[in-house]
Amino acid sequence: MENKVTVYTTNTCPYCVMVKNFLDEKGVPYEEVNVQLDSDAGQKLVETTGQMGVPQININGEWVLGFDPDSITEKLK
């Protein structure tokens, strides 16, 4: 079963780059949503998670806040 992964980012976030590089190295496909370019997505993200920071990663409906390789790996199937 393929994982459904969405990474919420901004243009200036070094941890966002680290998350994307980590997923790329693991060969995990993901969708990137840049909340700096899509303010509606940013607002929805805050309403959904209550968090304003990025990166936020949704993995199969579960959230990981920040660059946390252990949590990301744990949630990947």
GUBA-299641 format. One record per atom (N, C-alpha, C): residue number from 1; residue in three letters; atom name; x, y, z. Coordinates in pm, 1 decimal. Example, Ala and Ser with C-alpha at 12.3 -4.5 7.8 and 13.67 -1.06 7.14 Angstrom:
<atoms>
[atom 1, "Ala", "N", [1319.0, -569.0, 780.0]]
[atom 1, "Ala", "CA", [1230.0, -450.0, 780.0]]
[atom 1, "Ala", "C", [1320.0, -330.0, 780.0]]
[atom 2, "Ser", "N", [1285.0, -225.0, 708.0]]
[atom 2, "Ser", "CA", [1367.0, -106.0, 714.0]]
[atom 2, "Ser", "C", [1290.0, 3.0, 787.0]]
</atoms>
This chain:
<atoms>
[atom 1, "Met", "N", [83.5, -118.2, 0.0]]
[atom 1, "Met", "CA", [0.0, 0.0, 0.0]]
[atom 1, "Met", "C", [88.4, 125.1, 0.0]]
[atom 2, "Glu", "N", [54.0, 217.4, -88.5]]
[atom 2, "Glu", "CA", [134.6, 339.2, -97.8]]
[atom 2, "Glu", "C", [90.7, 438.6, 8.5]]
[atom 3, "Asn", "N", [188.0, 507.6, 64.2]]
[atom 3, "Asn", "CA", [161.6, 610.3, 163.8]]
[atom 3, "Asn", "C", [108.0, 735.4, 95.9]]
[atom 4, "Lys", "N", [16.7, 805.2, 163.7]]
[atom 4, "Lys", "CA", [-29.8, 935.9, 118.8]]
[atom 4, "Lys", "C", [40.4, 1038.4, 206.9]]
[atom 5, "Val", "N", [136.1, 1110.6, 147.8]]
[atom 5, "Val", "CA", [219.0, 1203.2, 223.7]]
[atom 5, "Val", "C", [205.6, 1343.5, 164.4]]
[atom 6, "Thr", "N", [174.1, 1439.3, 250.7]]
[atom 6, "Thr", "CA", [169.1, 1579.8, 210.2]]
[atom 6, "Thr", "C", [259.1, 1658.3, 304.3]]
[atom 7, "Val", "N", [348.8, 1738.5, 245.3]]
[atom 7, "Val", "CA", [442.6, 1819.1, 322.2]]
[atom 7, "Val", "C", [404.7, 1966.1, 303.4]]
[atom 8, "Tyr", "N", [376.1, 2032.8, 414.7]]
[atom 8, "Tyr", "CA", [342.2, 2175.3, 412.3]]
[atom 8, "Tyr", "C", [468.6, 2254.4, 441.8]]
[atom 9, "Thr", "N", [501.6, 2348.7, 352.4]]
[atom 9, "Thr", "CA", [630.5, 2417.1, 356.0]]
[atom 9, "Thr", "C", [613.9, 2567.7, 334.3]]
[atom 10, "Thr", "N", [725.7, 2640.4, 349.9]]
[atom 10, "Thr", "CA", [739.3, 2778.3, 302.7]]
[atom 10, "Thr", "C", [870.5, 2787.8, 225.9]]
[atom 11, "Asn", "N", [890.8, 2901.5, 161.9]]
[atom 11, "Asn", "CA", [1011.9, 2921.1, 80.5]]
[atom 11, "Asn", "C", [1139.2, 2931.0, 163.4]]
[atom 12, "Thr", "N", [1127.3, 2973.8, 288.1]]
[atom 12, "Thr", "CA", [1246.2, 3009.5, 365.9]]
[atom 12, "Thr", "C", [1275.2, 2912.4, 480.4]]
[atom 13, "Cys", "N", [1211.4, 2797.3, 480.9]]
[atom 13, "Cys", "CA", [1220.3, 2704.2, 594.0]]
[atom 13, "Cys", "C", [1327.8, 2597.3, 570.2]]
[atom 14, "Pro", "N", [1439.9, 2603.2, 645.4]]
[atom 14, "Pro", "CA", [1544.8, 2502.5, 625.3]]
[atom 14, "Pro", "C", [1499.5, 2362.0, 665.7]]
[atom 15, "Tyr", "N", [1411.2, 2351.3, 764.0]]
[atom 15, "Tyr", "CA", [1364.2, 2219.1, 805.7]]
[atom 15, "Tyr", "C", [1272.6, 2156.4, 701.0]]
[atom 16, "Cys", "N", [1204.3, 2240.6, 624.3]]
[atom 16, "Cys", "CA", [1122.0, 2189.7, 514.5]]
[atom 16, "Cys", "C", [1210.5, 2119.8, 411.4]]
[atom 17, "Val", "N", [1323.7, 2181.5, 380.6]]
[atom 17, "Val", "CA", [1419.2, 2122.1, 285.9]]
[atom 17, "Val", "C", [1469.9, 1989.1, 341.6]]
[atom 18, "Met", "N", [1497.2, 1984.7, 472.0]]
[atom 18, "Met", "CA", [1546.7, 1861.7, 533.9]]
[atom 18, "Met", "C", [1442.5, 1749.9, 524.9]]
[atom 19, "Val", "N", [1315.1, 1783.4, 547.6]]
[atom 19, "Val", "CA", [1208.4, 1683.0, 536.7]]
[atom 19, "Val", "C", [1199.2, 1630.9, 394.2]]
[atom 20, "Lys", "N", [1201.3, 1721.4, 295.5]]
[atom 20, "Lys", "CA", [1190.5, 1678.0, 155.3]]
[atom 20, "Lys", "C", [1309.4, 1592.1, 115.0]]
[atom 21, "Asn", "N", [1430.2, 1631.3, 157.3]]
[atom 21, "Asn", "CA", [1549.0, 1551.1, 127.4]]
[atom 21, "Asn", "C", [1539.4, 1412.6, 191.9]]
[atom 22, "Phe", "N", [1491.0, 1407.8, 315.7]]
[atom 22, "Phe", "CA", [1475.0, 1281.2, 387.9]]
[atom 22, "Phe", "C", [1377.6, 1189.2, 312.7]]
[atom 23, "Leu", "N", [1264.0, 1243.2, 271.5]]
[atom 23, "Leu", "CA", [1165.7, 1162.0, 198.4]]
[atom 23, "Leu", "C", [1221.0, 1118.0, 62.7]]
[atom 24, "Asp", "N", [1292.8, 1208.7, -4.9]]
[atom 24, "Asp", "CA", [1353.8, 1173.7, -133.6]]
[atom 24, "Asp", "C", [1453.9, 1059.2, -116.6]]
[atom 25, "Glu", "N", [1536.3, 1066.1, -12.3]]
[atom 25, "Glu", "CA", [1635.7, 960.4, 12.5]]
[atom 25, "Glu", "C", [1569.2, 826.6, 40.4]]
[atom 26, "Lys", "N", [1452.4, 829.6, 104.6]]
[atom 26, "Lys", "CA", [1377.8, 706.6, 135.0]]
[atom 26, "Lys", "C", [1294.2, 659.6, 16.4]]
[atom 27, "Gly", "N", [1288.9, 740.8, -89.7]]
[atom 27, "Gly", "CA", [1209.5, 705.0, -206.4]]
[atom 27, "Gly", "C", [1059.6, 716.3, -182.5]]
[atom 28, "Val", "N", [1020.6, 806.2, -91.0]]
[atom 28, "Val", "CA", [878.8, 823.1, -57.4]]
[atom 28, "Val", "C", [821.7, 938.1, -140.0]]
[atom 29, "Pro", "N", [723.1, 910.0, -225.2]]
[atom 29, "Pro", "CA", [660.0, 1018.9, -300.0]]
[atom 29, "Pro", "C", [573.7, 1103.7, -206.9]]
[atom 30, "Tyr", "N", [567.4, 1232.7, -235.0]]
[atom 30, "Tyr", "CA", [488.8, 1322.7, -150.9]]
[atom 30, "Tyr", "C", [438.5, 1438.6, -234.9]]
[atom 31, "Glu", "N", [333.5, 1501.4, -183.7]]
[atom 31, "Glu", "CA", [283.2, 1625.3, -242.3]]
[atom 31, "Glu", "C", [332.1, 1739.3, -154.1]]
[atom 32, "Glu", "N", [380.1, 1843.9, -216.6]]
[atom 32, "Glu", "CA", [424.0, 1961.6, -140.1]]
[atom 32, "Glu", "C", [320.2, 2071.3, -154.1]]
[atom 33, "Val", "N", [281.8, 2130.4, -40.7]]
[atom 33, "Val", "CA", [192.5, 2245.9, -40.4]]
[atom 33, "Val", "C", [268.4, 2360.9, 24.9]]
[atom 34, "Asn", "N", [299.6, 2461.5, -55.0]]
[atom 34, "Asn", "CA", [371.5, 2577.3, -4.4]]
[atom 34, "Asn", "C", [269.6, 2677.9, 47.2]]
[atom 35, "Val", "N", [259.9, 2689.3, 179.9]]
[atom 35, "Val", "CA", [158.0, 2775.5, 240.2]]
[atom 35, "Val", "C", [192.2, 2924.2, 225.0]]
[atom 36, "Gln", "N", [313.6, 2952.4, 186.4]]
[atom 36, "Gln", "CA", [352.2, 3090.6, 158.2]]
[atom 36, "Gln", "C", [289.8, 3136.2, 26.6]]
[atom 37, "Leu", "N", [274.0, 3043.1, -66.4]]
[atom 37, "Leu", "CA", [214.9, 3073.6, -197.3]]
[atom 37, "Leu", "C", [64.5, 3047.7, -198.8]]
[atom 38, "Asp", "N", [16.7, 2963.7, -108.8]]
[atom 38, "Asp", "CA", [-125.8, 2926.4, -104.3]]
[atom 38, "Asp", "C", [-180.0, 2958.8, 34.9]]
[atom 39, "Ser", "N", [-224.9, 3082.5, 51.9]]
[atom 39, "Ser", "CA", [-268.5, 3126.5, 184.8]]
[atom 39, "Ser", "C", [-393.5, 3051.9, 231.9]]
[atom 40, "Asp", "N", [-479.3, 3008.1, 138.2]]
[atom 40, "Asp", "CA", [-597.3, 2929.9, 177.6]]
[atom 40, "Asp", "C", [-554.2, 2798.2, 241.2]]
[atom 41, "Ala", "N", [-455.3, 2733.8, 182.6]]
[atom 41, "Ala", "CA", [-404.0, 2607.7, 238.3]]
[atom 41, "Ala", "C", [-339.9, 2633.3, 374.5]]
[atom 42, "Gly", "N", [-272.0, 2745.2, 389.0]]
[atom 42, "Gly", "CA", [-210.5, 2780.3, 516.6]]
[atom 42, "Gly", "C", [-315.0, 2800.6, 624.9]]
[atom 43, "Gln", "N", [-422.9, 2869.2, 591.4]]
[atom 43, "Gln", "CA", [-530.7, 2892.0, 687.5]]
[atom 43, "Gln", "C", [-596.1, 2759.5, 726.8]]
[atom 44, "Lys", "N", [-619.4, 2673.8, 628.6]]
[atom 44, "Lys", "CA", [-681.0, 2543.8, 656.0]]
[atom 44, "Lys", "C", [-589.2, 2459.0, 745.3]]
[atom 45, "Leu", "N", [-458.8, 2468.2, 721.1]]
[atom 45, "Leu", "CA", [-361.6, 2393.7, 801.2]]
[atom 45, "Leu", "C", [-368.5, 2436.6, 947.6]]
[atom 46, "Val", "N", [-371.8, 2567.1, 972.3]]
[atom 46, "Val", "CA", [-379.9, 2617.9, 1109.9]]
[atom 46, "Val", "C", [-510.6, 2572.4, 1175.0]]
[atom 47, "Glu", "N", [-620.9, 2578.5, 1099.7]]
[atom 47, "Glu", "CA", [-750.1, 2534.6, 1153.7]]
[atom 47, "Glu", "C", [-749.2, 2385.1, 1185.5]]
[atom 48, "Thr", "N", [-680.6, 2307.3, 1103.7]]
[atom 48, "Thr", "CA", [-678.7, 2161.5, 1120.6]]
[atom 48, "Thr", "C", [-589.5, 2118.2, 1235.8]]
[atom 49, "Thr", "N", [-469.4, 2177.1, 1244.4]]
[atom 49, "Thr", "CA", [-369.9, 2128.4, 1340.7]]
[atom 49, "Thr", "C", [-352.3, 2219.4, 1461.3]]
[atom 50, "Gly", "N", [-394.8, 2344.2, 1448.6]]
[atom 50, "Gly", "CA", [-372.4, 2439.9, 1555.8]]
[atom 50, "Gly", "C", [-228.4, 2490.0, 1561.7]]
[atom 51, "Gln", "N", [-148.3, 2454.3, 1462.9]]
[atom 51, "Gln", "CA", [-5.7, 2490.3, 1460.0]]
[atom 51, "Gln", "C", [20.9, 2586.8, 1345.6]]
[atom 52, "Met", "N", [106.0, 2685.7, 1370.7]]
[atom 52, "Met", "CA", [138.9, 2782.3, 1266.3]]
[atom 52, "Met", "C", [272.5, 2753.1, 1199.8]]
[atom 53, "Gly", "N", [354.9, 2668.2, 1260.9]]
[atom 53, "Gly", "CA", [488.7, 2642.9, 1207.9]]
[atom 53, "Gly", "C", [489.3, 2541.0, 1096.2]]
[atom 54, "Val", "N", [597.0, 2541.3, 1022.0]]
[atom 54, "Val", "CA", [622.9, 2439.0, 920.8]]
[atom 54, "Val", "C", [764.2, 2386.8, 945.4]]
[atom 55, "Pro", "N", [798.2, 2270.2, 896.2]]
[atom 55, "Pro", "CA", [712.2, 2183.8, 816.8]]
[atom 55, "Pro", "C", [609.6, 2109.6, 902.8]]
[atom 56, "Gln", "N", [497.9, 2081.6, 838.3]]
[atom 56, "Gln", "CA", [401.4, 1988.6, 894.1]]
[atom 56, "Gln", "C", [380.7, 1882.1, 787.2]]
[atom 57, "Ile", "N", [379.8, 1759.1, 831.2]]
[atom 57, "Ile", "CA", [370.2, 1647.6, 737.9]]
[atom 57, "Ile", "C", [248.3, 1564.8, 773.9]]
[atom 58, "Asn", "N", [161.4, 1542.9, 675.4]]
[atom 58, "Asn", "CA", [47.1, 1454.6, 694.9]]
[atom 58, "Asn", "C", [81.0, 1322.5, 628.1]]
[atom 59, "Ile", "N", [84.7, 1215.7, 709.2]]
[atom 59, "Ile", "CA", [117.8, 1081.9, 658.1]]
[atom 59, "Ile", "C", [-0.7, 991.4, 686.8]]
[atom 60, "Asn", "N", [-72.4, 955.5, 581.8]]
[atom 60, "Asn", "CA", [-188.6, 866.6, 594.7]]
[atom 60, "Asn", "C", [-286.5, 917.6, 701.3]]
[atom 61, "Gly", "N", [-306.0, 1050.8, 705.8]]
[atom 61, "Gly", "CA", [-401.8, 1109.6, 798.3]]
[atom 61, "Gly", "C", [-346.7, 1142.9, 936.0]]
[atom 62, "Glu", "N", [-219.6, 1110.2, 961.6]]
[atom 62, "Glu", "CA", [-157.2, 1142.9, 1090.3]]
[atom 62, "Glu", "C", [-56.5, 1255.1, 1069.9]]
[atom 63, "Trp", "N", [-44.3, 1342.1, 1170.3]]
[atom 63, "Trp", "CA", [41.1, 1460.5, 1158.9]]
[atom 63, "Trp", "C", [174.3, 1444.2, 1229.8]]
[atom 64, "Val", "N", [278.6, 1496.1, 1166.1]]
[atom 64, "Val", "CA", [410.2, 1510.0, 1227.8]]
[atom 64, "Val", "C", [445.9, 1657.4, 1214.5]]
[atom 65, "Leu", "N", [480.0, 1720.0, 1326.2]]
[atom 65, "Leu", "CA", [518.2, 1861.0, 1325.5]]
[atom 65, "Leu", "C", [669.9, 1871.1, 1330.5]]
[atom 66, "Gly", "N", [725.4, 1941.0, 1233.7]]
[atom 66, "Gly", "CA", [870.1, 1961.0, 1230.6]]
[atom 66, "Gly", "C", [943.8, 1844.4, 1166.8]]
[atom 67, "Phe", "N", [1074.5, 1858.7, 1159.0]]
[atom 67, "Phe", "CA", [1158.3, 1753.0, 1102.1]]
[atom 67, "Phe", "C", [1189.8, 1653.1, 1212.1]]
[atom 68, "Asp", "N", [1116.8, 1543.0, 1210.9]]
[atom 68, "Asp", "CA", [1129.2, 1438.1, 1312.8]]
[atom 68, "Asp", "C", [1140.0, 1303.7, 1240.2]]
[atom 69, "Pro", "N", [1262.6, 1266.9, 1198.9]]
[atom 69, "Pro", "CA", [1281.0, 1145.1, 1118.4]]
[atom 69, "Pro", "C", [1222.1, 1019.7, 1182.6]]
[atom 70, "Asp", "N", [1235.1, 1006.3, 1315.1]]
[atom 70, "Asp", "CA", [1182.4, 886.6, 1381.4]]
[atom 70, "Asp", "C", [1031.0, 878.4, 1368.5]]
[atom 71, "Ser", "N", [961.9, 989.8, 1392.3]]
[atom 71, "Ser", "CA", [816.1, 989.7, 1381.0]]
[atom 71, "Ser", "C", [771.2, 969.8, 1237.2]]
[atom 72, "Ile", "N", [842.9, 1030.4, 1144.1]]
[atom 72, "Ile", "CA", [808.4, 1013.7, 1002.7]]
[atom 72, "Ile", "C", [821.5, 867.0, 962.3]]
[atom 73, "Thr", "N", [933.4, 804.9, 998.0]]
[atom 73, "Thr", "CA", [957.6, 665.2, 964.3]]
[atom 73, "Thr", "C", [852.8, 575.0, 1029.2]]
[atom 74, "Glu", "N", [817.3, 604.2, 1152.7]]
[atom 74, "Glu", "CA", [720.2, 524.2, 1226.2]]
[atom 74, "Glu", "C", [582.5, 527.5, 1159.2]]
[atom 75, "Lys", "N", [544.8, 642.8, 1103.7]]
[atom 75, "Lys", "CA", [411.2, 657.1, 1044.9]]
[atom 75, "Lys", "C", [404.3, 605.1, 901.8]]
[atom 76, "Leu", "N", [518.9, 588.9, 836.1]]
[atom 76, "Leu", "CA", [520.8, 533.3, 700.4]]
[atom 76, "Leu", "C", [492.7, 384.1, 707.6]]
[atom 77, "Lys", "N", [410.9, 334.9, 617.5]]
[atom 77, "Lys", "CA", [377.9, 192.4, 617.0]]
[atom 77, "Lys", "C", [478.4, 116.2, 533.6]]
</atoms>
